[in-house]
């Protein structure tokens, strides 16, 4: 079997189609005991903000049917510590790295882009405008086309590197195509979709929301059909816009659904908590799924569900 799994996201050429999903494998280092991190399509790092941040009150996780809720709240070490401790390891180990960035304001996103643009070893930026666990819904920039484009315009204006800018979109909108169009018009080279859906679990023994932050982001197989639908809609409307697909992918079969819907590569998230080798396993399974259907390459299947 020799299936060509190489792919691309805009100008970024990828030897392999599976990446870690932001927030599910820190900055990649913790996966090194389970496989060769440099052989992944990329590591997408946990979203980084300008300053260190402690995140939300505990509990921060809840199990749900076929999924989980998280309410982390952008916990992280801040940009300087990330560059010193995390990015340096990724660069030393030849890992293709997509840095996920987050901000509480357009200006914070701009500042981060300025600080990162001359840093070597960044293969792409994933601009996280869709974290559900923020102080106000007004900070979920991806829920409004004008707010979404304001962030992407600011990042685009400062980003002098040729590494692509991917805007990470939220499924919690009436029409995701409108948002995708606005970020593409603002200069995004592609989109990552989807972030988690806003959810809640109630602890009925003490009659309170279970999570410290009350609401959380729903991920895992429960959201996969929502994600596949979002990818399909955006690819149908904007067939030339590269898509990094994610949302409940557990197997090569799941990944193939995203590719057929229009994604050029996929991120593997929640499954990694129980199966840290999943990003490599899913790539191997995807090759088998393609081969079993007589395809010689992944590229020929991108968007195949739209044809005919
Ligand atoms: O940190 C989080 O709570 C978080 C983020 Br930044 C995100 O983008 N999506 C999510 O489900 N959780």
Boltz pocket constraint, residues with backbone or C-beta under 6 A from the ligand:
constraints:
  - pocket:
      binder: B
      contacts: [[A, 23], [A, 47], [A, 70], [A, 71], [A, 72], [A, 73], [A, 74], [A, 75], [A, 102], [A, 128], [A, 130], [A, 131], [A, 132], [A, 133], [A, 195], [A, 196], [A, 216], [A, 217], [A, 218]]
      max_distance: 6.0
